[in-house]
Amino acid sequence: MSRLDSFIRRLQAQRSLLDWAAGILLPGSGLILEIGLGNGRTYDHLREKLPDREIYAFDRANNANPRSVPPADRLVLGEFAESLPAFARQHPAAAVLIHYDAGLGDPEANARQVRLMSRLIPPLAAAGALILSDQRLDNPQLQPQPVPVALPPDRYFIFTCR
């Protein structure tokens, strides 16, 4: 499969799962976290689908399209190993939806990051929170869930937090 086809599949999977998650979230409190702002496309989609929710975006640096940059008080920049634990201390177990898409091109670096994120994501999540990820996370606090939309196997993963 070409890299272009793989990219298109990933974006289709993201949109399908974000739409599904937005449709089942109960109104009310609970933060939405976008880990891996990148160009800002999925943040922008979440903002459109969940206009009344607090959405925080995290990345190492702001490389988003200017139309897709969160307000300054909802954009958290820096290394995930520092910024996510600091956010969790300020907002413990406050997220009801976490979208993690910050994969790296290098398989070894990606594996290291997945191990790190598997440890950093649970303290951010409320009990029962949905975690959508383009990577298979591994933590006993994260319970794998079936993917509720038609996607190629192992294209995207859903977890709930215990």
MIZADO-607083 format. One record per atom (N, C-alpha, C, O): atom name; residue number from 0; residue in three letters; x, y, z. Coordinates in Angstrom, 1 decimal, padded with zeros to 4 digits, m for minus. Example, Ala and Ser with C-alpha at 12.3 -4.5 7.8 and 13.67 -1.06 7.14 Angstrom:
2
  a   k   r     c1     c2     c3
  N   0 Ala  013.2 m005.7  007.8
 CA   0 Ala  012.3 m004.5  007.8
  C   0 Ala  013.2 m003.3  007.8
  O   0 Ala  014.2 m003.3  008.5
  N   1 Ser  012.8 m002.2  007.1
 CA   1 Ser  013.7 m001.1  007.1
  C   1 Ser  012.9  000.0  007.9
  O   1 Ser  013.4  001.1  008.0
//
This chain:
162
  a   k   r     c1     c2     c3
  N   0 Met  000.8 m001.2  000.0
 CA   0 Met  000.0  000.0  000.0
  C   0 Met  000.9  001.2  000.0
  O   0 Met  001.9  001.3  000.7
  N   1 Ser  000.6  002.2 m000.8
 CA   1 Ser  001.4  003.4 m000.9
  C   1 Ser  001.2  004.2  000.4
  O   1 Ser  000.2  004.1  001.2
  N   2 Arg  002.1  005.1  000.7
 CA   2 Arg  002.0  006.0  001.9
  C   2 Arg  000.8  006.9  001.8
  O   2 Arg  000.2  007.2  002.8
  N   3 Leu  000.5  007.3  000.5
 CA   3 Leu m000.7  008.1  000.4
  C   3 Leu m002.0  007.4  000.7
  O   3 Leu m002.9  007.9  001.4
  N   4 Asp m002.1  006.1  000.2
 CA   4 Asp m003.3  005.3  000.6
  C   4 Asp m003.4  005.1  002.1
  O   4 Asp m004.4  005.1  002.7
  N   5 Ser m002.2  004.8  002.7
 CA   5 Ser m002.2  004.6  004.2
  C   5 Ser m002.6  005.9  004.9
  O   5 Ser m003.4  005.8  005.9
  N   6 Phe m002.2  007.0  004.5
 CA   6 Phe m002.6  008.3  005.1
  C   6 Phe m004.1  008.5  004.9
  O   6 Phe m004.7  008.9  005.9
  N   7 Ile m004.6  008.3  003.8
 CA   7 Ile m006.1  008.4  003.6
  C   7 Ile m006.8  007.5  004.5
  O   7 Ile m007.8  007.9  005.0
  N   8 Arg m006.4  006.2  004.6
 CA   8 Arg m007.1  005.3  005.5
  C   8 Arg m007.0  005.8  006.9
  O   8 Arg m008.0  005.6  007.6
  N   9 Arg m005.9  006.3  007.3
 CA   9 Arg m005.8  006.8  008.7
  C   9 Arg m006.8  008.0  008.9
  O   9 Arg m007.4  008.0  010.0
  N  10 Leu m006.8  008.9  008.0
 CA  10 Leu m007.8  010.0  008.2
  C  10 Leu m009.2  009.6  008.1
  O  10 Leu m010.0  010.1  008.9
  N  11 Gln m009.6  008.6  007.3
 CA  11 Gln m010.9  008.1  007.3
  C  11 Gln m011.3  007.4  008.6
  O  11 Gln m012.4  007.6  009.1
  N  12 Ala m010.3  006.7  009.1
 CA  12 Ala m010.5  006.0  010.4
  C  12 Ala m010.7  007.1  011.5
  O  12 Ala m011.6  006.9  012.4
  N  13 Gln m009.9  008.1  011.5
 CA  13 Gln m010.0  009.1  012.5
  C  13 Gln m011.3  009.8  012.5
  O  13 Gln m012.0  009.9  013.5
  N  14 Arg m011.8  010.2  011.3
 CA  14 Arg m013.0  010.9  011.2
  C  14 Arg m014.2  010.0  011.6
  O  14 Arg m015.1  010.4  012.4
  N  15 Ser m014.2  008.7  011.2
 CA  15 Ser m015.3  007.8  011.6
  C  15 Ser m015.3  007.6  013.1
  O  15 Ser m016.4  007.7  013.7
  N  16 Leu m014.2  007.4  013.7
 CA  16 Leu m014.2  007.2  015.2
  C  16 Leu m014.4  008.5  016.0
  O  16 Leu m015.1  008.4  017.0
  N  17 Leu m013.9  009.6  015.5
 CA  17 Leu m014.2  010.9  016.2
  C  17 Leu m015.7  011.2  016.1
  O  17 Leu m016.3  011.6  017.1
  N  18 Asp m016.3  010.9  015.0
 CA  18 Asp m017.8  011.2  014.8
  C  18 Asp m018.5  010.2  015.7
  O  18 Asp m019.5  010.6  016.4
  N  19 Trp m018.1  009.0  015.8
 CA  19 Trp m018.8  008.0  016.7
  C  19 Trp m018.7  008.4  018.1
  O  19 Trp m019.7  008.5  018.8
  N  20 Ala m017.5  008.8  018.6
 CA  20 Ala m017.3  009.2  019.9
  C  20 Ala m018.1  010.4  020.3
  O  20 Ala m018.7  010.5  021.4
  N  21 Ala m018.0  011.4  019.4
 CA  21 Ala m018.8  012.7  019.7
  C  21 Ala m020.3  012.3  019.8
  O  21 Ala m021.0  013.0  020.6
  N  22 Gly m020.8  011.4  019.1
 CA  22 Gly m022.2  011.0  019.1
  C  22 Gly m022.6  010.3  020.4
  O  22 Gly m023.8  010.3  020.7
  N  23 Ile m021.7  009.6  021.1
 CA  23 Ile m022.0  008.9  022.3
  C  23 Ile m021.7  009.6  023.6
  O  23 Ile m022.1  009.2  024.6
  N  24 Leu m020.9  010.7  023.5
 CA  24 Leu m020.5  011.4  024.7
  C  24 Leu m021.7  012.0  025.4
  O  24 Leu m022.5  012.6  024.7
  N  25 Leu m021.8  011.8  026.6
 CA  25 Leu m022.9  012.5  027.3
  C  25 Leu m022.7  013.9  027.5
  O  25 Leu m021.5  014.3  027.7
  N  26 Pro m023.7  014.8  027.4
 CA  26 Pro m023.5  016.2  027.7
  C  26 Pro m023.0  016.4  029.1
  O  26 Pro m023.3  015.6  030.0
  N  27 Gly m022.2  017.5  029.3
 CA  27 Gly m021.8  017.8  030.6
  C  27 Gly m020.3  018.0  030.7
  O  27 Gly m019.7  018.5  029.8
  N  28 Ser m019.8  017.7  031.9
 CA  28 Ser m018.4  018.0  032.2
  C  28 Ser m017.5  017.0  031.6
  O  28 Ser m018.0  015.9  031.2
  N  29 Gly m016.3  017.2  031.7
 CA  29 Gly m015.3  016.3  031.2
  C  29 Gly m014.5  016.9  030.1
  O  29 Gly m015.1  017.4  029.1
  N  30 Leu m013.2  016.8  030.2
 CA  30 Leu m012.4  017.5  029.1
  C  30 Leu m012.2  016.5  027.9
  O  30 Leu m012.3  015.3  028.1
  N  31 Ile m011.9  017.1  026.8
 CA  31 Ile m011.5  016.4  025.6
  C  31 Ile m010.0  016.8  025.4
  O  31 Ile m009.6  017.9  025.4
  N  32 Leu m009.2  015.7  025.2
 CA  32 Leu m007.8  016.0  024.9
  C  32 Leu m007.4  015.5  023.6
  O  32 Leu m007.7  014.3  023.2
  N  33 Glu m006.7  016.3  022.8
 CA  33 Glu m006.1  015.9  021.5
  C  33 Glu m004.6  015.9  021.7
  O  33 Glu m003.9  016.9  021.8
  N  34 Ile m004.0  014.7  021.8
 CA  34 Ile m002.6  014.5  022.0
  C  34 Ile m001.9  014.3  020.7
  O  34 Ile m002.1  013.2  020.1
  N  35 Gly m001.2  015.2  020.2
 CA  35 Gly m000.6  015.2  018.9
  C  35 Gly m001.4  016.2  018.0
  O  35 Gly m002.1  015.7  017.1
  N  36 Leu m001.3  017.5  018.2
 CA  36 Leu m002.0  018.5  017.5
  C  36 Leu m001.7  018.4  016.0
  O  36 Leu m002.5  018.5  015.1
  N  37 Gly m000.4  018.3  015.7
 CA  37 Gly  000.1  018.3  014.3
  C  37 Gly m000.4  019.5  013.5
  O  37 Gly m000.3  020.6  013.9
  N  38 Asn m001.1  019.2  012.4
 CA  38 Asn m001.6  020.3  011.5
  C  38 Asn m002.9  020.9  012.1
  O  38 Asn m003.3  021.9  011.7
  N  39 Gly m003.5  020.2  013.0
 CA  39 Gly m004.7  020.7  013.7
  C  39 Gly m006.0  020.2  013.1
  O  39 Gly m007.1  020.6  013.4
  N  40 Arg m005.9  019.3  012.1
 CA  40 Arg m007.2  018.8  011.4
  C  40 Arg m008.1  018.1  012.4
  O  40 Arg m009.3  018.4  012.4
  N  41 Thr m007.6  017.2  013.2
 CA  41 Thr m008.5  016.5  014.1
  C  41 Thr m009.0  017.4  015.3
  O  41 Thr m010.1  017.2  015.7
  N  42 Tyr m008.1  018.3  015.7
 CA  42 Tyr m008.6  019.3  016.7
  C  42 Tyr m009.8  020.1  016.1
  O  42 Tyr m010.8  020.2  016.8
  N  43 Asp m009.6  020.5  014.9
 CA  43 Asp m010.7  021.3  014.3
  C  43 Asp m011.9  020.5  014.1
  O  43 Asp m013.0  021.0  014.3
  N  44 His m011.8  019.2  013.8
 CA  44 His m013.0  018.4  013.7
  C  44 His m013.7  018.2  015.1
  O  44 His m014.9  018.3  015.2
  N  45 Leu m012.9  018.0  016.1
 CA  45 Leu m013.5  017.8  017.4
  C  45 Leu m014.1  019.1  017.9
  O  45 Leu m015.2  019.1  018.4
  N  46 Arg m013.5  020.3  017.5
 CA  46 Arg m014.1  021.6  017.9
  C  46 Arg m015.5  021.7  017.2
  O  46 Arg m016.4  022.3  017.8
  N  47 Glu m015.6  021.3  016.0
 CA  47 Glu m016.8  021.4  015.2
  C  47 Glu m017.9  020.4  015.8
  O  47 Glu m019.0  020.8  015.9
  N  48 Lys m017.5  019.2  016.1
 CA  48 Lys m018.4  018.2  016.6
  C  48 Lys m018.8  018.4  018.0
  O  48 Lys m019.9  018.0  018.4
  N  49 Leu m018.0  019.0  018.8
 CA  49 Leu m018.2  019.2  020.3
  C  49 Leu m018.0  020.7  020.6
  O  49 Leu m017.1  021.0  021.4
  N  50 Pro m018.8  021.6  020.1
 CA  50 Pro m018.6  023.0  020.2
  C  50 Pro m018.7  023.5  021.7
  O  50 Pro m018.1  024.6  022.0
  N  51 Asp m019.4  022.8  022.5
 CA  51 Asp m019.5  023.3  023.9
  C  51 Asp m018.6  022.7  024.9
  O  51 Asp m018.7  022.9  026.1
  N  52 Arg m017.6  021.9  024.4
 CA  52 Arg m016.7  021.2  025.3
  C  52 Arg m015.4  021.9  025.4
  O  52 Arg m014.9  022.5  024.4
  N  53 Glu m014.7  021.7  026.5
 CA  53 Glu m013.3  022.2  026.7
  C  53 Glu m012.4  021.2  026.0
  O  53 Glu m012.4  020.0  026.4
  N  54 Ile m011.7  021.6  025.0
 CA  54 Ile m010.8  020.8  024.3
  C  54 Ile m009.3  021.3  024.4
  O  54 Ile m009.1  022.5  024.1
  N  55 Tyr m008.5  020.5  024.9
 CA  55 Tyr m007.1  020.9  025.1
  C  55 Tyr m006.2  020.1  024.1
  O  55 Tyr m006.5  018.9  023.8
  N  56 Ala m005.3  020.7  023.5
 CA  56 Ala m004.4  020.1  022.5
  C  56 Ala m003.0  020.1  023.0
  O  56 Ala m002.5  021.1  023.6
  N  57 Phe m002.2  019.0  022.8
 CA  57 Phe m000.9  018.9  023.2
  C  57 Phe  000.0  018.6  022.0
  O  57 Phe m000.4  017.8  021.1
  N  58 Asp  001.2  019.2  022.0
 CA  58 Asp  002.2  018.8  021.0
  C  58 Asp  003.5  019.3  021.5
  O  58 Asp  003.6  020.2  022.4
  N  59 Arg  004.6  018.9  020.8
 CA  59 Arg  005.9  019.4  021.2
  C  59 Arg  006.1  020.8  020.8
  O  59 Arg  006.7  021.6  021.5
  N  60 Ala  005.5  021.2  019.6
 CA  60 Ala  005.6  022.6  019.1
  C  60 Ala  004.3  022.8  018.3
  O  60 Ala  003.7  021.9  017.9
  N  61 Asn  004.0  024.1  018.1
 CA  61 Asn  002.8  024.4  017.3
  C  61 Asn  003.2  024.5  015.9
  O  61 Asn  003.8  025.4  015.4
  N  62 Asn  002.7  023.5  015.1
 CA  62 Asn  002.9  023.5  013.7
  C  62 Asn  001.5  023.4  013.0
  O  62 Asn  001.4  023.1  011.8
  N  63 Ala  000.5  023.8  013.7
 CA  63 Ala m000.9  023.7  013.1
  C  63 Ala m001.2  024.9  012.2
  O  63 Ala m000.6  025.9  012.2
  N  64 Asn m002.1  024.6  011.3
 CA  64 Asn m002.6  025.6  010.4
  C  64 Asn m003.2  026.7  011.3
  O  64 Asn m003.9  026.4  012.3
  N  65 Pro m003.0  028.0  011.0
 CA  65 Pro m003.5  029.1  011.9
  C  65 Pro m005.0  029.0  012.2
  O  65 Pro m005.4  029.5  013.2
  N  66 Arg m005.7  028.4  011.3
 CA  66 Arg m007.2  028.3  011.5
  C  66 Arg m007.5  027.2  012.5
  O  66 Arg m008.7  027.1  012.9
  N  67 Ser m006.5  026.4  012.8
 CA  67 Ser m006.8  025.2  013.7
  C  67 Ser m006.0  025.2  014.9
  O  67 Ser m005.7  024.1  015.5
  N  68 Val m005.6  026.4  015.4
 CA  68 Val m004.8  026.5  016.6
  C  68 Val m005.8  026.8  017.8
  O  68 Val m006.6  027.7  017.7
  N  69 Pro m005.7  026.0  018.8
 CA  69 Pro m006.6  026.2  020.0
  C  69 Pro m006.2  027.6  020.6
  O  69 Pro m005.1  028.1  020.4
  N  70 Pro m007.1  028.1  021.5
 CA  70 Pro m006.8  029.3  022.2
  C  70 Pro m005.5  029.0  023.1
  O  70 Pro m005.3  027.9  023.5
  N  71 Ala m004.8  030.0  023.4
 CA  71 Ala m003.5  029.9  024.1
  C  71 Ala m003.7  029.1  025.4
  O  71 Ala m002.8  028.4  025.8
  N  72 Asp m004.8  029.3  026.1
 CA  72 Asp m005.0  028.6  027.4
  C  72 Asp m005.4  027.2  027.3
  O  72 Asp m005.5  026.5  028.3
  N  73 Arg m005.6  026.7  026.0
 CA  73 Arg m005.9  025.3  025.8
  C  73 Arg m004.9  024.6  024.9
  O  73 Arg m005.2  023.5  024.4
  N  74 Leu m003.8  025.2  024.7
 CA  74 Leu m002.7  024.7  023.9
  C  74 Leu m001.5  024.4  024.8
  O  74 Leu m001.0  025.3  025.4
  N  75 Val m001.1  023.2  024.9
 CA  75 Val m000.1  022.8  025.9
  C  75 Val  001.1  022.3  025.0
  O  75 Val  001.0  021.2  024.4
  N  76 Leu  002.2  023.0  025.0
 CA  76 Leu  003.4  022.7  024.2
  C  76 Leu  004.5  022.2  025.1
  O  76 Leu  004.7  022.6  026.3
  N  77 Gly  005.3  021.2  024.6
 CA  77 Gly  006.4  020.7  025.3
  C  77 Gly  006.5  019.2  025.1
  O  77 Gly  005.6  018.6  024.5
  N  78 Glu  007.5  018.6  025.6
 CA  78 Glu  007.7  017.2  025.6
  C  78 Glu  006.5  016.5  026.4
  O  78 Glu  006.2  016.9  027.5
  N  79 Phe  006.0  015.5  025.8
 CA  79 Phe  004.8  014.8  026.5
  C  79 Phe  005.2  014.3  027.8
  O  79 Phe  004.4  014.3  028.7
  N  80 Ala  006.5  013.8  028.0
 CA  80 Ala  006.9  013.3  029.3
  C  80 Ala  006.8  014.3  030.4
  O  80 Ala  006.8  013.9  031.6
  N  81 Glu  006.8  015.6  030.1
 CA  81 Glu  006.7  016.6  031.1
  C  81 Glu  005.3  017.3  031.1
  O  81 Glu  004.7  017.5  032.1
  N  82 Ser  004.8  017.5  029.9
 CA  82 Ser  003.5  018.3  029.8
  C  82 Ser  002.3  017.5  030.2
  O  82 Ser  001.4  018.0  030.9
  N  83 Leu  002.3  016.2  029.9
 CA  83 Leu  001.1  015.4  030.3
  C  83 Leu  001.0  015.1  031.8
  O  83 Leu m000.1  015.3  032.4
  N  84 Pro  002.1  014.8  032.5
 CA  84 Pro  002.0  014.6  033.9
  C  84 Pro  001.7  015.9  034.6
  O  84 Pro  000.9  015.9  035.6
  N  85 Ala  002.2  017.0  034.2
 CA  85 Ala  001.9  018.3  034.8
  C  85 Ala  000.4  018.6  034.6
  O  85 Ala m000.2  019.1  035.5
  N  86 Phe m000.1  018.4  033.4
 CA  86 Phe m001.6  018.6  033.2
  C  86 Phe m002.4  017.7  034.1
  O  86 Phe m003.4  018.1  034.6
  N  87 Ala m002.0  016.4  034.2
 CA  87 Ala m002.7  015.4  035.0
  C  87 Ala m002.7  015.9  036.5
  O  87 Ala m003.7  015.6  037.2
  N  88 Arg m001.6  016.5  037.0
 CA  88 Arg m001.6  017.0  038.3
  C  88 Arg m002.6  018.2  038.5
  O  88 Arg m003.3  018.3  039.6
  N  89 Gln m002.8  019.0  037.5
 CA  89 Gln m003.8  020.1  037.5
  C  89 Gln m005.2  019.6  037.3
  O  89 Gln m006.1  020.2  037.8
  N  90 His m005.4  018.6  036.5
 CA  90 His m006.7  018.1  036.1
  C  90 His m006.7  016.6  036.2
  O  90 His m006.8  015.9  035.2
  N  91 Pro m006.6  016.1  037.4
 CA  91 Pro m006.5  014.6  037.6
  C  91 Pro m007.8  013.9  037.1
  O  91 Pro m008.9  014.3  037.4
  N  92 Ala m007.6  012.9  036.3
 CA  92 Ala m008.7  012.0  035.8
  C  92 Ala m009.9  012.9  035.3
  O  92 Ala m011.0  012.5  035.6
  N  93 Ala m009.6  013.9  034.5
 CA  93 Ala m010.7  014.8  034.1
  C  93 Ala m011.1  014.6  032.6
  O  93 Ala m012.2  015.2  032.2
  N  94 Ala m010.4  013.8  031.8
 CA  94 Ala m010.8  013.7  030.4
  C  94 Ala m011.8  012.6  030.2
  O  94 Ala m011.6  011.5  030.7
  N  95 Val m012.8  012.9  029.4
 CA  95 Val m013.8  011.8  029.1
  C  95 Val m013.5  011.3  027.7
  O  95 Val m014.0  010.2  027.3
  N  96 Leu m012.7  012.0  026.9
 CA  96 Leu m012.3  011.6  025.6
  C  96 Leu m010.9  012.0  025.3
  O  96 Leu m010.6  013.2  025.5
  N  97 Ile m010.0  011.1  025.0
 CA  97 Ile m008.6  011.4  024.6
  C  97 Ile m008.4  010.8  023.2
  O  97 Ile m008.6  009.6  023.0
  N  98 His m007.9  011.6  022.3
 CA  98 His m007.5  011.2  021.0
  C  98 His m006.0  011.3  021.0
  O  98 His m005.5  012.4  021.0
  N  99 Tyr m005.3  010.2  020.8
 CA  99 Tyr m003.9  010.2  020.7
  C  99 Tyr m003.4  009.8  019.3
  O  99 Tyr m003.7  008.6  018.9
  N 100 Asp m002.8  010.7  018.6
 CA 100 Asp m002.3  010.4  017.3
  C 100 Asp m001.0  011.2  017.2
  O 100 Asp m001.0  012.3  016.6
  N 101 Ala  000.1  010.6  017.7
 CA 101 Ala  001.4  011.3  017.6
  C 101 Ala  002.4  010.3  017.2
  O 101 Ala  003.6  010.4  017.7
  N 102 Gly  002.1  009.4  016.3
 CA 102 Gly  003.0  008.4  015.9
  C 102 Gly  004.2  009.0  015.2
  O 102 Gly  004.1  010.1  014.6
  N 103 Leu  005.3  008.3  015.2
 CA 103 Leu  006.6  008.7  014.6
  C 103 Leu  006.9  007.8  013.4
  O 103 Leu  006.4  006.7  013.4
  N 104 Gly  007.7  008.3  012.5
 CA 104 Gly  008.0  007.5  011.3
  C 104 Gly  008.9  006.4  011.6
  O 104 Gly  008.9  005.4  010.8
  N 105 Asp  009.8  006.5  012.6
 CA 105 Asp  010.8  005.5  012.9
  C 105 Asp  010.2  004.4  013.9
  O 105 Asp  009.7  004.8  015.0
  N 106 Pro  010.1  003.2  013.4
 CA 106 Pro  009.5  002.1  014.3
  C 106 Pro  010.1  002.0  015.7
  O 106 Pro  009.3  001.8  016.6
  N 107 Glu  011.4  002.1  015.8
 CA 107 Glu  011.9  002.0  017.2
  C 107 Glu  011.5  003.2  018.1
  O 107 Glu  011.2  003.0  019.2
  N 108 Ala  011.6  004.4  017.5
 CA 108 Ala  011.2  005.6  018.3
  C 108 Ala  009.7  005.5  018.6
  O 108 Ala  009.3  005.9  019.6
  N 109 Asn  008.9  005.0  017.6
 CA 109 Asn  007.5  004.9  017.8
  C 109 Asn  007.2  003.9  019.0
  O 109 Asn  006.3  004.2  019.8
  N 110 Ala  007.9  002.8  019.0
 CA 110 Ala  007.7  001.8  020.1
  C 110 Ala  008.0  002.4  021.4
  O 110 Ala  007.3  002.2  022.4
  N 111 Arg  009.1  003.2  021.5
 CA 111 Arg  009.5  003.9  022.8
  C 111 Arg  008.3  004.9  023.2
  O 111 Arg  008.0  004.9  024.4
  N 112 Gln  007.8  005.6  022.2
 CA 112 Gln  006.8  006.6  022.5
  C 112 Gln  005.5  005.9  023.0
  O 112 Gln  004.8  006.3  023.9
  N 113 Val  005.2  004.8  022.3
 CA 113 Val  004.0  004.0  022.7
  C 113 Val  004.1  003.5  024.2
  O 113 Val  003.1  003.6  024.9
  N 114 Arg  005.3  003.1  024.5
 CA 114 Arg  005.5  002.6  025.9
  C 114 Arg  005.3  003.8  026.9
  O 114 Arg  004.6  003.7  027.9
  N 115 Leu  005.8  005.0  026.5
 CA 115 Leu  005.7  006.2  027.3
  C 115 Leu  004.2  006.6  027.4
  O 115 Leu  003.7  006.9  028.5
  N 116 Met  003.5  006.7  026.3
 CA 116 Met  002.2  007.1  026.3
  C 116 Met  001.2  006.1  027.0
  O 116 Met  000.2  006.6  027.6
  N 117 Ser  001.5  004.9  026.9
 CA 117 Ser  000.7  003.9  027.7
  C 117 Ser  000.8  004.1  029.2
  O 117 Ser m000.2  003.8  029.9
  N 118 Arg  001.8  004.7  029.6
 CA 118 Arg  002.0  005.1  031.0
  C 118 Arg  001.4  006.5  031.3
  O 118 Arg  000.8  006.7  032.4
  N 119 Leu  001.5  007.4  030.4
 CA 119 Leu  001.1  008.8  030.7
  C 119 Leu m000.4  009.1  030.5
  O 119 Leu m001.0  010.0  031.1
  N 120 Ile m001.1  008.3  029.6
 CA 120 Ile m002.5  008.6  029.3
  C 120 Ile m003.5  008.2  030.5
  O 120 Ile m004.3  009.0  030.8
  N 121 Pro m003.3  007.1  031.2
 CA 121 Pro m004.3  006.7  032.2
  C 121 Pro m004.5  007.8  033.3
  O 121 Pro m005.7  008.0  033.7
  N 122 Pro m003.5  008.5  033.8
 CA 122 Pro m003.8  009.5  034.8
  C 122 Pro m004.6  010.7  034.3
  O 122 Pro m005.2  011.4  035.1
  N 123 Leu m004.7  010.9  033.0
 CA 123 Leu m005.5  012.0  032.5
  C 123 Leu m007.0  011.6  032.4
  O 123 Leu m007.8  012.5  032.3
  N 124 Ala m007.3  010.3  032.3
 CA 124 Ala m008.6  009.8  032.0
  C 124 Ala m009.5  009.6  033.2
  O 124 Ala m009.1  009.0  034.2
  N 125 Ala m010.8  010.0  033.0
 CA 125 Ala m011.8  009.7  034.0
  C 125 Ala m012.1  008.2  033.9
  O 125 Ala m011.9  007.6  032.8
  N 126 Ala m012.7  007.6  034.9
 CA 126 Ala m013.1  006.2  034.8
  C 126 Ala m014.2  006.1  033.7
  O 126 Ala m015.1  006.9  033.6
  N 127 Gly m014.0  005.2  032.8
 CA 127 Gly m014.9  005.0  031.7
  C 127 Gly m014.6  005.9  030.5
  O 127 Gly m015.3  005.8  029.4
  N 128 Ala m013.5  006.7  030.6
 CA 128 Ala m013.2  007.6  029.4
  C 128 Ala m012.9  006.8  028.2
  O 128 Ala m012.4  005.6  028.3
  N 129 Leu m013.2  007.4  027.0
 CA 129 Leu m012.8  006.8  025.8
  C 129 Leu m011.4  007.3  025.4
  O 129 Leu m011.1  008.4  025.4
  N 130 Ile m010.6  006.3  024.9
 CA 130 Ile m009.3  006.7  024.4
  C 130 Ile m009.2  006.1  023.0
  O 130 Ile m009.3  004.9  022.8
  N 131 Leu m009.0  007.0  022.0
 CA 131 Leu m008.9  006.6  020.6
  C 131 Leu m007.4  006.8  020.2
  O 131 Leu m006.8  007.8  020.6
  N 132 Ser m006.8  005.8  019.6
 CA 132 Ser m005.4  005.9  019.3
  C 132 Ser m005.1  005.2  018.0
  O 132 Ser m005.7  004.1  017.7
  N 133 Asp m004.1  005.7  017.3
 CA 133 Asp m003.7  005.1  016.1
  C 133 Asp m002.6  004.0  016.4
  O 133 Asp m002.1  003.3  015.6
  N 134 Gln m002.3  003.9  017.7
 CA 134 Gln m001.3  002.9  018.2
  C 134 Gln m001.9  002.0  019.2
  O 134 Gln m002.8  002.4  020.0
  N 135 Arg m001.5  000.8  019.3
 CA 135 Arg m002.0 m000.1  020.3
  C 135 Arg m001.2  000.2  021.6
  O 135 Arg m000.1 m000.1  021.8
  N 136 Leu m002.0  000.8  022.6
 CA 136 Leu m001.4  001.1  023.9
  C 136 Leu m001.5 m000.2  024.8
  O 136 Leu m002.3 m001.1  024.5
  N 137 Asp m000.6 m000.2  025.8
 CA 137 Asp m000.5 m001.4  026.6
  C 137 Asp m000.4 m000.9  028.1
  O 137 Asp  000.7 m000.5  028.5
  N 138 Asn m001.5 m001.0  028.8
 CA 138 Asn m001.5 m000.7  030.2
  C 138 Asn m002.7 m001.4  030.8
  O 138 Asn m003.8 m001.4  030.2
  N 139 Pro m002.6 m002.0  031.9
 CA 139 Pro m003.7 m002.7  032.5
  C 139 Pro m004.9 m001.8  032.9
  O 139 Pro m006.0 m002.3  033.0
  N 140 Gln m004.7 m000.5  033.0
 CA 140 Gln m005.8  000.4  033.2
  C 140 Gln m006.6  000.7  032.0
  O 140 Gln m007.7  001.2  032.0
  N 141 Leu m006.0  000.3  030.8
 CA 141 Leu m006.7  000.6  029.5
  C 141 Leu m007.3 m000.7  029.0
  O 141 Leu m006.6 m001.6  028.7
  N 142 Gln m008.6 m000.7  028.9
 CA 142 Gln m009.3 m001.9  028.5
  C 142 Gln m009.6 m001.8  027.0
  O 142 Gln m010.4 m000.9  026.6
  N 143 Pro m009.1 m002.7  026.1
 CA 143 Pro m009.4 m002.6  024.7
  C 143 Pro m010.9 m002.8  024.4
  O 143 Pro m011.5 m003.6  025.1
  N 144 Gln m011.4 m002.1  023.5
 CA 144 Gln m012.8 m002.2  023.1
  C 144 Gln m012.9 m002.5  021.6
  O 144 Gln m012.0 m002.2  020.8
  N 145 Pro m014.0 m003.1  021.2
 CA 145 Pro m014.2 m003.4  019.8
  C 145 Pro m014.4 m002.1  019.0
  O 145 Pro m015.0 m001.1  019.6
  N 146 Val m013.9 m002.0  017.8
 CA 146 Val m014.1 m000.8  017.0
  C 146 Val m015.5 m000.9  016.4
  O 146 Val m015.8 m001.8  015.7
  N 147 Pro m016.3  000.1  016.7
 CA 147 Pro m017.7  000.1  016.3
  C 147 Pro m018.0  000.5  014.8
  O 147 Pro m019.2  000.5  014.4
  N 148 Val m017.0  000.8  014.1
 CA 148 Val m017.2  001.2  012.7
  C 148 Val m016.3  000.3  011.8
  O 148 Val m015.4 m000.3  012.3
  N 149 Ala m016.7  000.2  010.5
 CA 149 Ala m015.9 m000.7  009.6
  C 149 Ala m014.6  000.0  009.3
  O 149 Ala m014.5  001.0  008.7
  N 150 Leu m013.5 m000.6  009.9
 CA 150 Leu m012.1 m000.2  009.6
  C 150 Leu m011.3 m001.4  009.3
  O 150 Leu m011.6 m002.5  009.8
  N 151 Pro m010.2 m001.2  008.6
 CA 151 Pro m009.2 m002.3  008.4
  C 151 Pro m008.7 m002.7  009.8
  O 151 Pro m008.5 m001.9  010.7
  N 152 Pro m008.4 m004.0  010.0
 CA 152 Pro m007.8 m004.4  011.3
  C 152 Pro m006.6 m003.7  011.7
  O 152 Pro m005.7 m003.4  010.8
  N 153 Asp m006.5 m003.4  013.0
 CA 153 Asp m005.4 m002.7  013.6
  C 153 Asp m005.1 m001.3  013.0
  O 153 Asp m004.0 m000.8  013.1
  N 154 Arg m006.1 m000.7  012.3
 CA 154 Arg m005.9  000.7  011.8
  C 154 Arg m006.0  001.7  012.9
  O 154 Arg m005.3  002.7  012.9
  N 155 Tyr m007.0  001.5  013.9
 CA 155 Tyr m007.2  002.4  015.0
  C 155 Tyr m007.7  001.5  016.1
  O 155 Tyr m008.2  000.4  016.0
  N 156 Phe m007.4  002.0  017.4
 CA 156 Phe m007.7  001.3  018.6
  C 156 Phe m008.6  002.1  019.5
  O 156 Phe m008.4  003.4  019.6
  N 157 Ile m009.5  001.5  020.2
 CA 157 Ile m010.3  002.1  021.2
  C 157 Ile m010.1  001.4  022.6
  O 157 Ile m010.0  000.2  022.6
  N 158 Phe m009.9  002.2  023.6
 CA 158 Phe m009.8  001.8  025.0
  C 158 Phe m010.7  002.5  025.8
  O 158 Phe m011.1  003.6  025.5
  N 159 Thr m011.1  001.9  027.0
 CA 159 Thr m011.7  002.7  028.0
  C 159 Thr m010.8  002.6  029.2
  O 159 Thr m010.0  001.6  029.3
  N 160 Cys m010.9  003.5  030.1
 CA 160 Cys m010.0  003.6  031.2
  C 160 Cys m010.8  003.0  032.4
  O 160 Cys m011.9  003.4  032.7
  N 161 Arg m010.1  002.2  033.2
 CA 161 Arg m010.7  001.6  034.4
  C 161 Arg m010.7  002.6  035.6
  O 161 Arg m011.2  002.2  036.7
//
